[in-house]
Amino acid sequence: MLAATEASAPAQGAGRKTRLYRLSYYYMRMGEQVTRMNQFLAAQMPVFLKAHAGPLGIFNVFLGPHIPGVVLLHGFSGFSELDASADRLQKDAAFQKSLAELQQGSEPPFDRLDTVLLETAGYSPEIAPLPERPKSPRIFELRVYHSPTRRQLELLHERFGGPEIRIFHRVGIRPVLYASTLIGPNIPNLTYLTPFASLAEREKAWEAFGADPEWTKVRRESIERGGQITNQISIALLRPTEFSPIQ
């Protein structure tokens, strides 16, 4: 669930709309890097919540193109909010001291960092708080669909924003985020994030989706209209950390 409160974070407002997301991928090696990074992020969570108004998720990668790894997801209403959040962290002396300490030691806290800036699709929902914390951690599936051209990406968004969401929801796939990459690799692409209660629930939902007759019809019509509008798919499975506001 979203743990940010009025006392710990800038006011979000009932009409606030998340228009940008920053995805930060920390690529690590086997050993102590993941533990060190998680300890740092857990200790600094009050600082993040004070500096940041929007959705915030911190995940460990347990299945994907590169493991181990840590993924941070920050949502912003726009560029001004993004800049203000970064400025607050930059001016926080205690945070900067802890960050400097993290970077000391026999090995760096991570091997490589990739940052992706996403623009939410018009049909993307807001990431809302859960009524209560799940008894067991959910898993989140992060999918990135690359399209050959921007026109084909538009057609992909039309399909997702139309019949595909309806089919998704019917079989138990309920993404909490749909977006296109503004800055990052493999442009143009569509990125979406889906929570599942378990791996078994995920497998059951995707099997039902693949067998759905309406999906077969929608996919055939999509190919007839725009060709193969997705030519590459990247999938990673994430588990929220114990201290992640998004659970």
Secondary structure, DSSP 8 states (H G I E B T S, - for coil): -----TTTS----TT----EEEEEEEE--SSSHHHHHHHHHHHTHHHHHHH--S-EEEEEEEESSS-SEEEEEEEESSHHHHHHHHHHHHH-HHHHHHHHHHT-SSS-S-SEEEEEEEEE-TT-------SS--SS--EEEEEEEE-SSHHHHHHHHHHIIIIIHHHHHHHT---SEEEEEEESSSSSEEEEEEEES-HHHHHHHHHHHHH-HHHHHHHHHHHHHHS----EEEEEEEEE-TT-S--
